[in-house]
Amino acid sequence: MRKVDPWSVLKLSLIFYLCVLVVVMLGLGVFWVTVDRLGVIATLLGFLEELQFNVEINPGNLFRAAFLVGLLNVILWSGINVFAALLYNLVADVIGGLRITLLDEE
């Protein structure tokens, strides 16, 4: 393999990391609903109230913040993958790339 197209790496990375973001957001939603239905959030808020801490938890803000952090991660890791592809292309020019043998014919 002599070259890796950075544009293809960018497209594939964006699709992959956006899918990961969707899965993480769905998992976070299921986790939140489960914890809320078990009463853990109410118990925690009651405990903090006894310690005289007035805390309000807004799930919409939590999910919005998690989504924004996830989008930043999508951009960051896609950029890292494109940089790695460019770096591979530079190294492949010097040493000749990788040789992958799928079937050894005798």
Secondary structure, 3 states (H helix, E strand, C coil): CCCCCHHHHHHHHHHHHHHHHHHHHHHHHHHHHHHHHHCHHHHHHHHHHHCCCCCCCCHHHHHHHHHHHHHHHHHHHHHHHHHHHHHHHHHHHHHCCCCCCCCCCC
